[in-house]
Amino acid sequence: MALSEKLKQKNENFALKKDNYVFLAIGFVIIIIGFLLMIGGKSEDPKGFSEAIFSFRRITLAPIIVLFGFSFEIWAIMRKPKSKNQDA
């Protein structure tokens, strides 16, 4: 058995293909961006209250981005890669 055949057989044992892992990494970055958007809004004075925690970015935009990231992760896992033997 040639080396290339062994490598091909070894790659067939993985549950996901390379494209799936790339999309998983992209989804992970999207989730991290969403959590980074939630950061901030603290009050400079510990006895005072800051309305900055209720900004559109922290309350609406960031959770939507995080949910999109998790949805993207699910899609990346469930995605079936295109076979190379498809007829045109």
N, C-alpha and C positions, 0 to 999 in steps of 0.2 A: 504494500500500500504506500503510495507516494505521500510526501509531506503535505502537499496541497489538499489531497483527499482527506487526510487526517484533520487538517485545520477546518475544512468545510464541514466534516462530520462533527467536530467539536463545536462549531458555531451553531449547528442545528439543535444542540441540546439546550440553548438558552431559551427562556420563556419569551423574551422580547428581543426585537431586532435593534440595530444601532439607531435607526430613526426614532424609535420609541424612547430610547434613553436621552436623545437630544431634546425631544419634546418634553420629557420629564424635567430636564434641567431648565428649560425655558419656563415651564410652569412654576418651578421652585423659585426662580428669580422674580416672577410676577407676584408670587405670594410675599416674598421678602419686601418688594417695593410697596405693597399694600400695607404691611406692618410698619414700614418706615414712615409712611404717610400719616400714621396714627400717632407718631411721637410728638410730644410737645404740649403746649397749652398750660404749663404750670404757672402758678402765681409767684411773683417775686417776693411778695410779703406772705409769710406763712399764716398770718391771721386774716388775710384778705382772700377774696374769691375772684378768680379770673374767668371771664366769659369766653376766653379763647378756646377752652376745651369743647365748646359747642360749635366750632367752625364747620363749614360744609365739608372741608377736606377730611376732618377726623370722624365726623358722624355719618357721612353719606358716601363720599368718594372712596375712601380707604376700604371700608367693608365690601363695597361692590367689587373693587379690584381684587381683594382677597378671595371672594367667592368665585370670581372669574378664574383666578389662578387654580383653585381647587377643582373647578369644572374642567379646566384645561388639563390638569393632571389626570383626571378620570378618563378624559378623551384620549390622552396619550397612552394610557395603559390599555384601553379597549381597542385602540386603533389597530387594524390589521394591515400590515405592510403589503404593498403591491408586489405580486410575484414577478419575477423576471421573465417568465415563460408565457406571458400573456400574448395572445394573438391580436394583431391590430385590426 
